[in-house]
Amino acid sequence: MVGSCRRLAEDETSLRSDATVSGTPGWRTPEQILDLPQTQAMDVFNLGCVFFFLLTQGKHPFGESSENNVADNNIVNLYLVERIPEAKDLISRLLEFEPQLRPKASEVLRHPLFWDYVKRMSFLRDASVRVNGKMNGDRSIGEVIERGGKVFHGAVNVLFNSETIIIEREQDEPFCFVNAQKLLHLVQIKVVNLRRIAFKKKLQYLPMLEELDHYLRERFPNLLMGVYDVML
């Protein structure tokens, strides 16, 4: 993909009403291929292609027959980024066929794909308060998350190792979950307890929080986006 560019003011556009079909073959947007009105949303579509290209080491999100698949609104292989649920979610939004459905640049920057572990853990903690709060808990949110089936199915036995994640007790503590709502509640408890334990034992809090985040991302990779989609 080779071209030229220049920086535009927030309310400025480089597109004209008489814009002709252009762009790199194989990397054109639906608007360019079908000769539809062209807007800045085309850049967002191209960004989705670039993200996918980088994450898959050179693959195209619409496959070898890219322009035919783009024109037919046929996303063929987003399964290649399923291992990163946040990336799959964002790329699918960027590659919306309808320009008005694509997120704005400011929304892209706020997407969980770009959150660090502190923000991810803070979000899950706050979501749990929203769902499980004794006074103002909204159990309907937990039910929606569960119906989505994005976190896990059935009962799940989880073991937080006291040597790696630091539990307030000396021995490992097993927890059994039957739904995402209870898992969220445990995350809330862990985040709060880690700070207290770090202070009590004079340990560094952030490395412990990062380890908890790493554990959850490995064991429940869909937890963050499953909750985020509902809260959004």
C-alpha positions as CSV (number, residue, x, y, z in Angstrom):
1,M,0.0,0.0,0.0
2,V,1.8,3.0,-1.2
3,G,0.5,6.6,-1.4
4,S,0.9,10.1,-0.2
5,C,-0.8,11.9,2.7
6,R,-1.0,15.2,4.5
7,R,-2.3,16.2,7.9
8,L,-5.9,17.6,7.9
9,A,-7.6,19.8,10.3
10,E,-10.4,18.2,12.3
11,D,-13.2,19.6,10.1
12,E,-11.2,19.3,6.8
13,T,-11.4,16.6,4.2
14,S,-9.3,15.7,1.2
15,L,-12.2,14.2,-0.6
16,R,-14.2,16.1,-3.2
17,S,-17.8,15.5,-4.4
18,D,-16.4,14.5,-7.8
19,A,-13.8,12.0,-6.3
20,T,-13.0,9.3,-8.8
21,V,-12.3,5.7,-8.2
22,S,-8.7,5.4,-6.8
23,G,-6.8,3.5,-4.3
24,T,-4.5,0.5,-4.3
25,P,-6.0,-2.5,-6.0
26,G,-6.9,-5.2,-3.4
27,W,-7.0,-2.6,-0.7
28,R,-9.9,-0.4,-1.7
29,T,-13.0,0.3,0.4
30,P,-16.6,-0.6,-0.5
31,E,-17.2,3.0,-1.4
32,Q,-14.3,3.0,-3.9
33,I,-15.2,-0.3,-5.4
34,L,-18.9,0.4,-5.8
35,D,-18.5,4.1,-6.7
36,L,-20.4,5.2,-3.6
37,P,-20.0,8.6,-1.8
38,Q,-16.6,8.8,-0.2
39,T,-16.0,10.1,3.3
40,Q,-13.4,10.0,6.0
41,A,-14.9,6.7,7.1
42,M,-12.8,5.1,4.3
43,D,-9.7,5.7,6.4
44,V,-11.2,3.8,9.3
45,F,-11.9,0.9,7.0
46,N,-8.3,0.9,5.7
47,L,-7.1,1.1,9.4
48,G,-9.0,-2.2,10.0
49,C,-7.2,-3.8,7.1
50,V,-3.8,-2.5,8.3
51,F,-4.4,-3.8,11.9
52,F,-5.3,-7.2,10.5
53,F,-2.3,-7.2,8.1
54,L,0.0,-6.5,11.0
55,L,-1.5,-9.0,13.5
56,T,-1.5,-11.9,10.9
57,Q,1.9,-11.2,9.4
58,G,0.7,-10.1,6.0
59,K,-2.8,-11.6,5.6
60,H,-5.8,-9.7,4.1
61,P,-9.0,-9.7,6.2
62,F,-11.0,-10.4,3.0
63,G,-8.8,-13.1,1.6
64,E,-7.2,-13.5,-1.8
65,S,-10.4,-12.3,-3.7
66,S,-10.4,-9.3,-1.5
67,E,-12.3,-6.8,-3.7
68,N,-15.0,-9.3,-4.6
69,N,-15.4,-10.1,-0.9
70,V,-15.4,-6.5,0.1
71,A,-18.1,-5.6,-2.5
72,D,-20.2,-8.6,-1.3
73,N,-19.8,-7.6,2.4
74,N,-18.2,-11.0,3.0
75,I,-15.5,-11.0,5.7
76,V,-13.9,-14.4,5.3
77,N,-11.2,-14.9,7.8
78,L,-11.4,-12.9,11.0
79,Y,-10.9,-16.2,12.8
80,L,-7.2,-15.6,12.3
81,V,-7.3,-13.0,15.1
82,E,-9.6,-14.9,17.4
83,R,-6.7,-15.4,19.8
84,I,-7.0,-11.7,20.6
85,P,-10.7,-11.0,21.3
86,E,-10.1,-7.3,21.6
87,A,-8.5,-7.1,18.2
88,K,-11.2,-9.2,16.6
89,D,-13.9,-6.9,18.0
90,L,-12.2,-3.7,16.9
91,I,-11.3,-4.9,13.4
92,S,-14.9,-6.2,12.9
93,R,-16.2,-2.7,13.8
94,L,-13.6,-1.0,11.5
95,L,-14.6,-3.2,8.6
96,E,-18.3,-2.5,8.7
97,F,-19.7,-2.3,5.2
98,E,-21.8,0.7,6.0
99,P,-19.6,3.8,6.6
100,Q,-21.9,5.3,9.3
101,L,-21.5,2.1,11.4
102,R,-17.7,2.4,11.6
103,P,-16.3,4.0,14.8
104,K,-14.7,7.4,14.8
105,A,-11.0,7.8,15.4
106,S,-11.7,9.0,19.0
107,E,-13.7,5.8,19.6
108,V,-11.0,3.6,18.2
109,L,-8.5,5.2,20.7
110,R,-10.8,4.3,23.6
111,H,-11.2,0.7,22.6
112,P,-10.0,-2.0,25.1
113,L,-7.4,-3.2,22.6
114,F,-5.3,-0.3,23.7
115,W,-6.0,-0.5,27.4
116,D,-3.1,-1.4,29.8
117,Y,-3.5,-4.0,32.6
118,V,-4.4,-1.3,35.1
119,K,-7.3,0.0,33.1
120,R,-8.5,-3.6,32.3
121,M,-8.6,-4.5,35.9
122,S,-10.2,-1.3,37.0
123,F,-12.9,-1.7,34.4
124,L,-13.7,-5.3,35.5
125,R,-13.8,-4.2,39.1
126,D,-16.1,-1.3,38.4
127,A,-18.3,-3.5,36.2
128,S,-18.6,-6.0,39.1
129,V,-19.7,-3.1,41.4
130,R,-22.3,-2.2,38.9
131,V,-23.6,-5.8,38.6
132,N,-23.1,-7.1,42.1
133,G,-23.5,-4.0,44.3
134,K,-25.6,-4.7,47.3
135,M,-27.6,-1.4,47.1
136,N,-27.6,-0.6,43.4
137,G,-26.5,-3.8,41.7
138,D,-28.0,-4.4,38.3
139,R,-28.3,-8.2,38.0
140,S,-29.9,-7.8,34.6
141,I,-26.4,-6.9,33.2
142,G,-25.0,-10.1,34.5
143,E,-27.8,-12.1,32.9
144,V,-27.2,-10.4,29.6
145,I,-23.4,-11.2,29.8
146,E,-24.3,-14.8,30.5
147,R,-26.8,-15.1,27.6
148,G,-24.1,-13.9,25.3
149,G,-22.1,-17.0,26.2
150,K,-18.8,-15.1,25.5
151,V,-17.0,-15.9,28.8
152,F,-17.5,-19.6,29.4
153,H,-20.1,-22.3,29.4
154,G,-21.1,-24.4,32.4
155,A,-19.3,-24.6,35.8
156,V,-15.7,-23.7,35.9
157,N,-13.2,-24.5,38.7
158,V,-10.7,-21.8,39.2
159,L,-7.6,-22.0,41.4
160,F,-5.8,-18.9,42.3
161,N,-2.3,-19.8,43.4
162,S,-1.2,-18.1,46.6
163,E,2.4,-18.1,45.5
164,T,1.8,-16.2,42.3
165,I,-1.3,-14.1,42.8
166,I,-1.2,-13.7,46.6
167,I,-4.4,-14.5,48.4
168,E,-5.0,-13.3,51.9
169,R,-4.8,-16.9,53.2
170,E,-1.7,-19.0,53.3
171,Q,-3.1,-21.9,51.2
172,D,-4.5,-22.0,47.7
173,E,-8.2,-21.2,47.6
174,P,-10.5,-22.9,45.1
175,F,-13.6,-21.2,43.7
176,C,-16.4,-22.7,41.7
177,F,-18.3,-20.6,39.2
178,V,-21.5,-21.2,37.4
179,N,-21.8,-17.8,35.7
180,A,-19.8,-14.8,34.7
181,Q,-21.4,-12.6,37.3
182,K,-19.7,-14.6,40.1
183,L,-16.4,-14.6,38.3
184,L,-16.7,-10.8,38.1
185,H,-17.3,-10.6,41.8
186,L,-14.2,-12.6,42.5
187,V,-12.1,-10.3,40.3
188,Q,-13.5,-7.3,42.3
189,I,-12.5,-9.0,45.5
190,K,-9.0,-9.8,44.2
191,V,-8.3,-6.3,43.0
192,V,-9.3,-4.8,46.3
193,N,-7.4,-7.4,48.4
194,L,-4.2,-7.1,46.4
195,R,-3.8,-3.5,47.3
196,R,-4.4,-4.3,51.0
197,I,-2.0,-7.2,51.0
198,A,0.7,-5.2,49.2
199,F,0.5,-2.6,51.9
200,K,0.5,-5.1,54.7
201,K,3.4,-7.1,53.4
202,K,5.3,-4.2,51.9
203,L,5.0,-5.6,48.4
204,Q,4.7,-3.8,45.0
205,Y,1.1,-3.6,44.1
206,L,1.3,-3.1,40.3
207,P,3.3,-6.3,39.5
208,M,0.7,-8.3,41.4
209,L,-2.1,-6.6,39.6
210,E,-0.4,-7.3,36.3
211,E,0.0,-11.0,37.1
212,L,-3.7,-11.2,38.0
213,D,-4.5,-9.6,34.6
214,H,-2.2,-12.1,32.8
215,Y,-3.9,-15.0,34.6
216,L,-7.4,-13.9,33.6
217,R,-6.4,-13.2,30.0
218,E,-5.0,-16.7,29.7
219,R,-7.8,-18.5,31.5
220,F,-10.8,-16.3,30.4
221,P,-9.7,-14.5,27.2
222,N,-13.3,-13.4,26.4
223,L,-14.1,-12.0,29.8
224,L,-13.1,-8.4,29.1
225,M,-14.9,-8.1,25.7
226,G,-17.9,-10.1,26.9
227,V,-18.4,-7.6,29.7
228,Y,-17.4,-4.5,27.6
229,D,-19.9,-5.3,24.9
230,V,-22.8,-5.4,27.4
231,M,-21.7,-2.3,29.3
232,L,-21.2,-0.4,26.1
